[in-house]
Amino acid sequence: MGGAEKFVRNANRRAVILRDESIIESAAIPLIVALAATEPGPSRKPIAPMPLPLTIALIILTVASDALTIYAIVALVRAQTSLSSVPTARTGLDLPEPAHGWPPVTIIIPAHNEDGSIAALAQSLLAQDYPSFNVVFALDRCTDSTARILRDTIKNDARFSILEITSCPEDWAGKTHALWRGVSDSPAAQNAELLLFADADTTFDPACLRASVALLLDCNLGLLSLLSTLTTSRWFERVAQPAAVFELMRHFPLSRVNKVGPGRSSFANGQFMLFRRDAYEHVGGHDAVRDELLEDLALARLLKQANIPAGLLLADGMLTCAMYDSWLAFTRGWSRIFIEAAKRRPDRLRAWAAALVITGALLPAAAIACLALALPFAIQLDVLGLIAAFISAGAIMIWIILHALVLRAQKAPIWHAILSPIGALLVSRLLFRAARNLSRGSAVTWAGRSYARPIRNADSPPLEVAPTQPDPVKTG
């Protein structure tokens, strides 16, 4: 029996070995077939090299992606520097009450046919927590129901008054004249230590006035201006408005506008301009800029010439504004802004437009095209494909981060960044048309009037005002 048992055990062992060999063989066959399929042979062609025209195109697009990377990094550093070095209006909420109490403020609101927005503004002013202020609504030749809506909203509140203006002198711009009348015709304005000029399409946070006055006094400024948080409910506010704001801030960065001493840029936003009375009167007030369509920029330049410190801060939600209610109004309004910001120089407007087309549309499009062309070759480990894909993907990422940073500062949805190339094309077209209209002498239509805006040469004399010795300015 011992020999029989040994025979059975050997037979079972051989069966197990044969079974294991069969399993290994069956598992290895697909792997061998797959490996064989990857080997070049008479029945399979090797991967074709990149065609020469595509190689040249990819090299060109890669260089364009490099250019976008350099531009986006420089712009990102500048934007981050501006945003991190300058406080926002919300910073004023943490400042204490001034030692001598809150100074009286007169708020002057010019309005021309603003029945769609005036009630929201009036209600926000009624809700202000500032202890000592009054409001003058300067209605400039209104033909709608603005006055009636105002009276229904403010009721009998003694802090509010309405000044109805029926005519405007030929040598004055309408808004500037209304502001000047609001100052000169209001008894309350004559006694106010601070004057605030704000637009009728804005709305105030309940603590906006208190925070702004605290910042003005704490930083020892002659003027504090706020960049409002813009609404994004209309298509052009989502597509074109961020590009327009970005372009304007590219030429007037916050870090330079708020700089003390040489190198300071002059800029202010007429939607919110809070003056010390002595600074306002020193530069001549609105009478000194009576024919300016952008009286805010003109006054900011006079303050700079007079060495009077001024500040420009992000409102950070403390002040909101719906600038325009239609695409036509948007194009007219921003054309006016850019014409005056460029000091009425068509060559400068064209240069801005060309730069915006390149940096805002062509270079991003080139980077996207580069990535699309390079990816199939990068997957196959082609060297040029890998390099092009890496560079273009990096350029796109930095470019998106740049626009996301700017949109976040504006409290706009970050996903609007993907719309920025379209916005850049729309705004560049607006700039080119503004330059053309300025060259042709076309009149600018605004608030019911047409204005002829003559071209200014580079050597045109600016407005002048006597300088003063500036007081030290706090930067915190």
Secondary structure by P-SEA (a helix, b strand, c coil): caaaaaaaaaaaaaaaaaaaaaaaaaaaaaaaaaaaaacccccccccccccaaaaaaaaaaaaaaaaaaaaaaaaaaaaaaaaaaccccccccccccccccccbbbbbbbbccccccaaaaaaaaaacccccbbbbbbccccccaaaaaaaaaccccccbbbbbbccccccccaaaaaaaaaaaaccccccccbbbbbccccccccaaaaaaaaaaaaacccbbbbbcccccccccccccaaaaaaaaaaaccccccccccccbbbbbbccbbbbcaaaaaaaccccccccccaaaaaaaaaaaaacbbbbbbbccccbbbbccccaaaaaaaaaaaaaaaacccaaaaaaaaaaaaaaccaaaaaaaaaaaaaaaaaaaccaaaaaaaaaaaaaaaaaaaaaaaaaaaaccccccccaaaaaaaaaaaaaaaaaaaaaabbbbbcccbbbbbcccccccccbbbbbccccccccc
